[in-house]
Amino acid sequence: MNALELRAKSDDELRKDLLDLSREAFNLRMQKGIGQLSRPSQIKSLRRDIARIKTILSERERT
């Protein structure tokens, strides 16, 4: 996801996406713990997507 796509979404949609990504991050951490993670780079990109959403939400709260 890029920032332009995220900025076009409403706050409710962003919160839903954030919840989904957080659950996916949890699942990937569990896979990493038991050695079944096939693409370790997936965790990094997921964390960045979560950070983008949190940044956009906090920007909207400030204004």
PDB file of N, CA, C and O in Angstrom:
ATOM      1  N   MET A   1       0.839  -1.184   0.000  1.00  0.00           N
ATOM      2  CA  MET A   1       0.000   0.000   0.000  1.00  0.00           C
ATOM      3  C   MET A   1       0.876   1.235   0.000  1.00  0.00           C
ATOM      4  O   MET A   1       1.889   1.299   0.696  1.00  0.00           O
ATOM      5  N   ASN A   2       0.472   2.211  -0.788  1.00  0.00           N
ATOM      6  CA  ASN A   2       1.203   3.466  -0.720  1.00  0.00           C
ATOM      7  C   ASN A   2       0.353   4.511  -0.009  1.00  0.00           C
ATOM      8  O   ASN A   2      -0.840   4.316   0.222  1.00  0.00           O
ATOM      9  N   ALA A   3       0.986   5.606   0.327  1.00  0.00           N
ATOM     10  CA  ALA A   3       0.330   6.621   1.148  1.00  0.00           C
ATOM     11  C   ALA A   3      -0.860   7.256   0.434  1.00  0.00           C
ATOM     12  O   ALA A   3      -1.843   7.611   1.083  1.00  0.00           O
ATOM     13  N   LEU A   4      -0.792   7.404  -0.865  1.00  0.00           N
ATOM     14  CA  LEU A   4      -1.910   8.025  -1.591  1.00  0.00           C
ATOM     15  C   LEU A   4      -3.171   7.169  -1.506  1.00  0.00           C
ATOM     16  O   LEU A   4      -4.273   7.693  -1.347  1.00  0.00           O
ATOM     17  N   GLU A   5      -3.004   5.861  -1.612  1.00  0.00           N
ATOM     18  CA  GLU A   5      -4.159   4.967  -1.489  1.00  0.00           C
ATOM     19  C   GLU A   5      -4.748   5.045  -0.089  1.00  0.00           C
ATOM     20  O   GLU A   5      -5.968   5.036   0.080  1.00  0.00           O
ATOM     21  N   LEU A   6      -3.879   5.122   0.910  1.00  0.00           N
ATOM     22  CA  LEU A   6      -4.343   5.158   2.287  1.00  0.00           C
ATOM     23  C   LEU A   6      -5.043   6.470   2.612  1.00  0.00           C
ATOM     24  O   LEU A   6      -6.037   6.478   3.338  1.00  0.00           O
ATOM     25  N   ARG A   7      -4.541   7.568   2.087  1.00  0.00           N
ATOM     26  CA  ARG A   7      -5.143   8.880   2.369  1.00  0.00           C
ATOM     27  C   ARG A   7      -6.542   9.001   1.766  1.00  0.00           C
ATOM     28  O   ARG A   7      -7.351   9.809   2.223  1.00  0.00           O
ATOM     29  N   ALA A   8      -6.826   8.198   0.740  1.00  0.00           N
ATOM     30  CA  ALA A   8      -8.140   8.240   0.106  1.00  0.00           C
ATOM     31  C   ALA A   8      -9.196   7.491   0.932  1.00  0.00           C
ATOM     32  O   ALA A   8     -10.394   7.638   0.688  1.00  0.00           O
ATOM     33  N   LYS A   9      -8.757   6.702   1.893  1.00  0.00           N
ATOM     34  CA  LYS A   9      -9.691   5.914   2.704  1.00  0.00           C
ATOM     35  C   LYS A   9     -10.189   6.729   3.894  1.00  0.00           C
ATOM     36  O   LYS A   9      -9.553   7.693   4.321  1.00  0.00           O
ATOM     37  N   SER A  10     -11.332   6.320   4.413  1.00  0.00           N
ATOM     38  CA  SER A  10     -11.887   6.982   5.596  1.00  0.00           C
ATOM     39  C   SER A  10     -11.184   6.460   6.854  1.00  0.00           C
ATOM     40  O   SER A  10     -10.449   5.474   6.808  1.00  0.00           O
ATOM     41  N   ASP A  11     -11.426   7.139   7.968  1.00  0.00           N
ATOM     42  CA  ASP A  11     -10.815   6.729   9.231  1.00  0.00           C
ATOM     43  C   ASP A  11     -11.241   5.321   9.631  1.00  0.00           C
ATOM     44  O   ASP A  11     -10.423   4.535  10.107  1.00  0.00           O
ATOM     45  N   ASP A  12     -12.508   5.005   9.439  1.00  0.00           N
ATOM     46  CA  ASP A  12     -13.004   3.675   9.802  1.00  0.00           C
ATOM     47  C   ASP A  12     -12.339   2.581   8.970  1.00  0.00           C
ATOM     48  O   ASP A  12     -11.987   1.522   9.489  1.00  0.00           O
ATOM     49  N   GLU A  13     -12.172   2.847   7.684  1.00  0.00           N
ATOM     50  CA  GLU A  13     -11.500   1.879   6.819  1.00  0.00           C
ATOM     51  C   GLU A  13     -10.045   1.699   7.236  1.00  0.00           C
ATOM     52  O   GLU A  13      -9.529   0.581   7.229  1.00  0.00           O
ATOM     53  N   LEU A  14      -9.385   2.789   7.598  1.00  0.00           N
ATOM     54  CA  LEU A  14      -7.995   2.697   8.033  1.00  0.00           C
ATOM     55  C   LEU A  14      -7.870   1.906   9.328  1.00  0.00           C
ATOM     56  O   LEU A  14      -6.950   1.103   9.482  1.00  0.00           O
ATOM     57  N   ARG A  15      -8.782   2.129  10.248  1.00  0.00           N
ATOM     58  CA  ARG A  15      -8.743   1.375  11.513  1.00  0.00           C
ATOM     59  C   ARG A  15      -8.979  -0.107  11.273  1.00  0.00           C
ATOM     60  O   ARG A  15      -8.360  -0.947  11.926  1.00  0.00           O
ATOM     61  N   LYS A  16      -9.873  -0.441  10.339  1.00  0.00           N
ATOM     62  CA  LYS A  16     -10.123  -1.837  10.001  1.00  0.00           C
ATOM     63  C   LYS A  16      -8.874  -2.461   9.371  1.00  0.00           C
ATOM     64  O   LYS A  16      -8.490  -3.581   9.709  1.00  0.00           O
ATOM     65  N   ASP A  17      -8.246  -1.721   8.449  1.00  0.00           N
ATOM     66  CA  ASP A  17      -7.015  -2.205   7.829  1.00  0.00           C
ATOM     67  C   ASP A  17      -5.915  -2.392   8.866  1.00  0.00           C
ATOM     68  O   ASP A  17      -5.154  -3.357   8.806  1.00  0.00           O
ATOM     69  N   LEU A  18      -5.837  -1.469   9.813  1.00  0.00           N
ATOM     70  CA  LEU A  18      -4.825  -1.563  10.865  1.00  0.00           C
ATOM     71  C   LEU A  18      -5.028  -2.818  11.706  1.00  0.00           C
ATOM     72  O   LEU A  18      -4.067  -3.508  12.044  1.00  0.00           O
ATOM     73  N   LEU A  19      -6.266  -3.104  12.038  1.00  0.00           N
ATOM     74  CA  LEU A  19      -6.570  -4.309  12.805  1.00  0.00           C
ATOM     75  C   LEU A  19      -6.202  -5.569  12.018  1.00  0.00           C
ATOM     76  O   LEU A  19      -5.616  -6.500  12.570  1.00  0.00           O
ATOM     77  N   ASP A  20      -6.545  -5.595  10.741  1.00  0.00           N
ATOM     78  CA  ASP A  20      -6.223  -6.750   9.904  1.00  0.00           C
ATOM     79  C   ASP A  20      -4.712  -6.953   9.792  1.00  0.00           C
ATOM     80  O   ASP A  20      -4.218  -8.076   9.894  1.00  0.00           O
ATOM     81  N   LEU A  21      -3.985  -5.849   9.581  1.00  0.00           N
ATOM     82  CA  LEU A  21      -2.533  -5.949   9.449  1.00  0.00           C
ATOM     83  C   LEU A  21      -1.883  -6.362  10.766  1.00  0.00           C
ATOM     84  O   LEU A  21      -0.893  -7.094  10.767  1.00  0.00           O
ATOM     85  N   SER A  22      -2.427  -5.903  11.869  1.00  0.00           N
ATOM     86  CA  SER A  22      -1.886  -6.298  13.165  1.00  0.00           C
ATOM     87  C   SER A  22      -2.061  -7.793  13.400  1.00  0.00           C
ATOM     88  O   SER A  22      -1.164  -8.455  13.922  1.00  0.00           O
ATOM     89  N   ARG A  23      -3.206  -8.314  13.015  1.00  0.00           N
ATOM     90  CA  ARG A  23      -3.437  -9.755  13.141  1.00  0.00           C
ATOM     91  C   ARG A  23      -2.493 -10.542  12.241  1.00  0.00           C
ATOM     92  O   ARG A  23      -1.965 -11.582  12.633  1.00  0.00           O
ATOM     93  N   GLU A  24      -2.289 -10.031  11.029  1.00  0.00           N
ATOM     94  CA  GLU A  24      -1.386 -10.704  10.115  1.00  0.00           C
ATOM     95  C   GLU A  24       0.051 -10.671  10.642  1.00  0.00           C
ATOM     96  O   GLU A  24       0.790 -11.645  10.503  1.00  0.00           O
ATOM     97  N   ALA A  25       0.438  -9.552  11.244  1.00  0.00           N
ATOM     98  CA  ALA A  25       1.776  -9.447  11.824  1.00  0.00           C
ATOM     99  C   ALA A  25       1.949 -10.462  12.957  1.00  0.00           C
ATOM    100  O   ALA A  25       3.003 -11.084  13.088  1.00  0.00           O
ATOM    101  N   PHE A  26       0.915 -10.620  13.765  1.00  0.00           N
ATOM    102  CA  PHE A  26       0.970 -11.608  14.836  1.00  0.00           C
ATOM    103  C   PHE A  26       1.175 -13.008  14.262  1.00  0.00           C
ATOM    104  O   PHE A  26       2.010 -13.771  14.747  1.00  0.00           O
ATOM    105  N   ASN A  27       0.408 -13.336  13.228  1.00  0.00           N
ATOM    106  CA  ASN A  27       0.538 -14.657  12.607  1.00  0.00           C
ATOM    107  C   ASN A  27       1.933 -14.875  12.039  1.00  0.00           C
ATOM    108  O   ASN A  27       2.484 -15.970  12.149  1.00  0.00           O
ATOM    109  N   LEU A  28       2.510 -13.834  11.427  1.00  0.00           N
ATOM    110  CA  LEU A  28       3.856 -13.969  10.875  1.00  0.00           C
ATOM    111  C   LEU A  28       4.894 -14.147  11.980  1.00  0.00           C
ATOM    112  O   LEU A  28       5.856 -14.896  11.814  1.00  0.00           O
ATOM    113  N   ARG A  29       4.701 -13.460  13.105  1.00  0.00           N
ATOM    114  CA  ARG A  29       5.634 -13.646  14.227  1.00  0.00           C
ATOM    115  C   ARG A  29       5.556 -15.066  14.769  1.00  0.00           C
ATOM    116  O   ARG A  29       6.574 -15.644  15.149  1.00  0.00           O
ATOM    117  N   MET A  30       4.371 -15.621  14.804  1.00  0.00           N
ATOM    118  CA  MET A  30       4.221 -17.005  15.266  1.00  0.00           C
ATOM    119  C   MET A  30       4.893 -17.975  14.287  1.00  0.00           C
ATOM    120  O   MET A  30       5.547 -18.931  14.702  1.00  0.00           O
ATOM    121  N   GLN A  31       4.726 -17.720  12.990  1.00  0.00           N
ATOM    122  CA  GLN A  31       5.377 -18.565  11.991  1.00  0.00           C
ATOM    123  C   GLN A  31       6.889 -18.477  12.112  1.00  0.00           C
ATOM    124  O   GLN A  31       7.590 -19.479  11.973  1.00  0.00           O
ATOM    125  N   LYS A  32       7.388 -17.278  12.372  1.00  0.00           N
ATOM    126  CA  LYS A  32       8.828 -17.096  12.535  1.00  0.00           C
ATOM    127  C   LYS A  32       9.325 -17.856  13.750  1.00  0.00           C
ATOM    128  O   LYS A  32      10.406 -18.444  13.724  1.00  0.00           O
ATOM    129  N   GLY A  33       8.539 -17.843  14.807  1.00  0.00           N
ATOM    130  CA  GLY A  33       8.928 -18.528  16.030  1.00  0.00           C
ATOM    131  C   GLY A  33       9.054 -20.027  15.888  1.00  0.00           C
ATOM    132  O   GLY A  33       9.901 -20.647  16.532  1.00  0.00           O
ATOM    133  N   ILE A  34       8.220 -20.615  15.052  1.00  0.00           N
ATOM    134  CA  ILE A  34       8.278 -22.071  14.883  1.00  0.00           C
ATOM    135  C   ILE A  34       9.032 -22.464  13.617  1.00  0.00           C
ATOM    136  O   ILE A  34       9.096 -23.644  13.273  1.00  0.00           O
ATOM    137  N   GLY A  35       9.603 -21.481  12.925  1.00  0.00           N
ATOM    138  CA  GLY A  35      10.461 -21.772  11.778  1.00  0.00           C
ATOM    139  C   GLY A  35       9.739 -22.057  10.486  1.00  0.00           C
ATOM    140  O   GLY A  35      10.303 -22.715   9.611  1.00  0.00           O
ATOM    141  N   GLN A  36       8.518 -21.592  10.326  1.00  0.00           N
ATOM    142  CA  GLN A  36       7.778 -21.861   9.097  1.00  0.00           C
ATOM    143  C   GLN A  36       7.656 -20.638   8.189  1.00  0.00           C
ATOM    144  O   GLN A  36       6.978 -20.706   7.164  1.00  0.00           O
ATOM    145  N   LEU A  37       8.287 -19.537   8.535  1.00  0.00           N
ATOM    146  CA  LEU A  37       8.168 -18.316   7.741  1.00  0.00           C
ATOM    147  C   LEU A  37       8.974 -18.458   6.456  1.00  0.00           C
ATOM    148  O   LEU A  37      10.180 -18.700   6.495  1.00  0.00           O
ATOM    149  N   SER A  38       8.302 -18.307   5.322  1.00  0.00           N
ATOM    150  CA  SER A  38       8.978 -18.513   4.043  1.00  0.00           C
ATOM    151  C   SER A  38       9.663 -17.240   3.537  1.00  0.00           C
ATOM    152  O   SER A  38      10.720 -17.314   2.911  1.00  0.00           O
ATOM    153  N   ARG A  39       9.065 -16.074   3.807  1.00  0.00           N
ATOM    154  CA  ARG A  39       9.657 -14.810   3.339  1.00  0.00           C
ATOM    155  C   ARG A  39       9.821 -13.856   4.520  1.00  0.00           C
ATOM    156  O   ARG A  39       8.864 -13.179   4.894  1.00  0.00           O
ATOM    157  N   PRO A  40      10.993 -13.788   5.104  1.00  0.00           N
ATOM    158  CA  PRO A  40      11.209 -12.892   6.239  1.00  0.00           C
ATOM    159  C   PRO A  40      11.016 -11.416   5.896  1.00  0.00           C
ATOM    160  O   PRO A  40      10.704 -10.618   6.780  1.00  0.00           O
ATOM    161  N   SER A  41      11.193 -11.046   4.650  1.00  0.00           N
ATOM    162  CA  SER A  41      11.025  -9.650   4.246  1.00  0.00           C
ATOM    163  C   SER A  41       9.568  -9.201   4.339  1.00  0.00           C
ATOM    164  O   SER A  41       9.279  -8.004   4.352  1.00  0.00           O
ATOM    165  N   GLN A  42       8.669 -10.152   4.403  1.00  0.00           N
ATOM    166  CA  GLN A  42       7.241  -9.845   4.505  1.00  0.00           C
ATOM    167  C   GLN A  42       6.936  -9.132   5.824  1.00  0.00           C
ATOM    168  O   GLN A  42       6.053  -8.276   5.873  1.00  0.00           O
ATOM    169  N   ILE A  43       7.651  -9.473   6.880  1.00  0.00           N
ATOM    170  CA  ILE A  43       7.444  -8.828   8.178  1.00  0.00           C
ATOM    171  C   ILE A  43       7.806  -7.351   8.086  1.00  0.00           C
ATOM    172  O   ILE A  43       7.089  -6.497   8.608  1.00  0.00           O
ATOM    173  N   LYS A  44       8.915  -7.053   7.424  1.00  0.00           N
ATOM    174  CA  LYS A  44       9.372  -5.672   7.302  1.00  0.00           C
ATOM    175  C   LYS A  44       8.363  -4.818   6.538  1.00  0.00           C
ATOM    176  O   LYS A  44       8.041  -3.710   6.966  1.00  0.00           O
ATOM    177  N   SER A  45       7.874  -5.317   5.433  1.00  0.00           N
ATOM    178  CA  SER A  45       6.920  -4.538   4.646  1.00  0.00           C
ATOM    179  C   SER A  45       5.597  -4.363   5.393  1.00  0.00           C
ATOM    180  O   SER A  45       4.949  -3.323   5.276  1.00  0.00           O
ATOM    181  N   LEU A  46       5.203  -5.366   6.149  1.00  0.00           N
ATOM    182  CA  LEU A  46       3.975  -5.295   6.933  1.00  0.00           C
ATOM    183  C   LEU A  46       4.099  -4.242   8.033  1.00  0.00           C
ATOM    184  O   LEU A  46       3.172  -3.467   8.270  1.00  0.00           O
ATOM    185  N   ARG A  47       5.249  -4.221   8.700  1.00  0.00           N
ATOM    186  CA  ARG A  47       5.475  -3.223   9.746  1.00  0.00           C
ATOM    187  C   ARG A  47       5.447  -1.807   9.170  1.00  0.00           C
ATOM    188  O   ARG A  47       4.952  -0.885   9.819  1.00  0.00           O
ATOM    189  N   ARG A  48       5.962  -1.634   7.986  1.00  0.00           N
ATOM    190  CA  ARG A  48       5.952  -0.312   7.350  1.00  0.00           C
ATOM    191  C   ARG A  48       4.536   0.112   6.976  1.00  0.00           C
ATOM    192  O   ARG A  48       4.183   1.284   7.113  1.00  0.00           O
ATOM    193  N   ASP A  49       3.720  -0.836   6.503  1.00  0.00           N
ATOM    194  CA  ASP A  49       2.326  -0.527   6.195  1.00  0.00           C
ATOM    195  C   ASP A  49       1.573  -0.102   7.452  1.00  0.00           C
ATOM    196  O   ASP A  49       0.778   0.837   7.423  1.00  0.00           O
ATOM    197  N   ILE A  50       1.833  -0.807   8.562  1.00  0.00           N
ATOM    198  CA  ILE A  50       1.194  -0.446   9.827  1.00  0.00           C
ATOM    199  C   ILE A  50       1.615   0.959  10.238  1.00  0.00           C
ATOM    200  O   ILE A  50       0.787   1.755  10.683  1.00  0.00           O
ATOM    201  N   ALA A  51       2.897   1.262  10.091  1.00  0.00           N
ATOM    202  CA  ALA A  51       3.396   2.591  10.458  1.00  0.00           C
ATOM    203  C   ALA A  51       2.775   3.679   9.582  1.00  0.00           C
ATOM    204  O   ALA A  51       2.468   4.766  10.072  1.00  0.00           O
ATOM    205  N   ARG A  52       2.590   3.398   8.297  1.00  0.00           N
ATOM    206  CA  ARG A  52       1.962   4.380   7.404  1.00  0.00           C
ATOM    207  C   ARG A  52       0.538   4.693   7.857  1.00  0.00           C
ATOM    208  O   ARG A  52       0.131   5.854   7.910  1.00  0.00           O
ATOM    209  N   ILE A  53      -0.200   3.658   8.177  1.00  0.00           N
ATOM    210  CA  ILE A  53      -1.592   3.856   8.614  1.00  0.00           C
ATOM    211  C   ILE A  53      -1.631   4.644   9.914  1.00  0.00           C
ATOM    212  O   ILE A  53      -2.427   5.573  10.051  1.00  0.00           O
ATOM    213  N   LYS A  54      -0.784   4.286  10.866  1.00  0.00           N
ATOM    214  CA  LYS A  54      -0.755   5.008  12.137  1.00  0.00           C
ATOM    215  C   LYS A  54      -0.376   6.467  11.939  1.00  0.00           C
ATOM    216  O   LYS A  54      -0.925   7.344  12.606  1.00  0.00           O
ATOM    217  N   THR A  55       0.546   6.736  11.039  1.00  0.00           N
ATOM    218  CA  THR A  55       0.964   8.108  10.763  1.00  0.00           C
ATOM    219  C   THR A  55      -0.182   8.924  10.192  1.00  0.00           C
ATOM    220  O   THR A  55      -0.415  10.055  10.618  1.00  0.00           O
ATOM    221  N   ILE A  56      -0.894   8.360   9.234  1.00  0.00           N
ATOM    222  CA  ILE A  56      -2.011   9.073   8.613  1.00  0.00           C
ATOM    223  C   ILE A  56      -3.114   9.323   9.632  1.00  0.00           C
ATOM    224  O   ILE A  56      -3.699  10.406   9.656  1.00  0.00           O
ATOM    225  N   LEU A  57      -3.406   8.338  10.473  1.00  0.00           N
ATOM    226  CA  LEU A  57      -4.437   8.524  11.499  1.00  0.00           C
ATOM    227  C   LEU A  57      -4.039   9.615  12.489  1.00  0.00           C
ATOM    228  O   LEU A  57      -4.877  10.422  12.892  1.00  0.00           O
ATOM    229  N   SER A  58      -2.778   9.642  12.880  1.00  0.00           N
ATOM    230  CA  SER A  58      -2.351  10.668  13.845  1.00  0.00           C
ATOM    231  C   SER A  58      -2.342  12.053  13.199  1.00  0.00           C
ATOM    232  O   SER A  58      -2.635  13.044  13.868  1.00  0.00           O
ATOM    233  N   GLU A  59      -2.012  12.136  11.922  1.00  0.00           N
ATOM    234  CA  GLU A  59      -2.076  13.423  11.223  1.00  0.00           C
ATOM    235  C   GLU A  59      -3.500  13.937  11.186  1.00  0.00           C
ATOM    236  O   GLU A  59      -3.735  15.131  11.374  1.00  0.00           O
ATOM    237  N   ARG A  60      -4.436  13.066  10.951  1.00  0.00           N
ATOM    238  CA  ARG A  60      -5.842  13.480  10.896  1.00  0.00           C
ATOM    239  C   ARG A  60      -6.352  13.900  12.258  1.00  0.00           C
ATOM    240  O   ARG A  60      -7.201  14.787  12.343  1.00  0.00           O
ATOM    241  N   GLU A  61      -5.864  13.295  13.323  1.00  0.00           N
ATOM    242  CA  GLU A  61      -6.287  13.669  14.660  1.00  0.00           C
ATOM    243  C   GLU A  61      -5.797  15.061  15.045  1.00  0.00           C
ATOM    244  O   GLU A  61      -6.480  15.785  15.770  1.00  0.00           O
ATOM    245  N   ARG A  62      -4.632  15.429  14.567  1.00  0.00           N
ATOM    246  CA  ARG A  62      -4.039  16.714  14.902  1.00  0.00           C
ATOM    247  C   ARG A  62      -4.753  17.874  14.217  1.00  0.00           C
ATOM    248  O   ARG A  62      -4.745  18.996  14.725  1.00  0.00           O
ATOM    249  N   THR A  63      -5.368  17.613  13.073  1.00  0.00           N
ATOM    250  CA  THR A  63      -6.010  18.706  12.335  1.00  0.00           C
ATOM    251  C   THR A  63      -7.504  18.706  12.525  1.00  0.00           C
ATOM    252  O   THR A  63      -8.196  19.561  11.972  1.00  0.00           O
TER     253      THR A  63
END
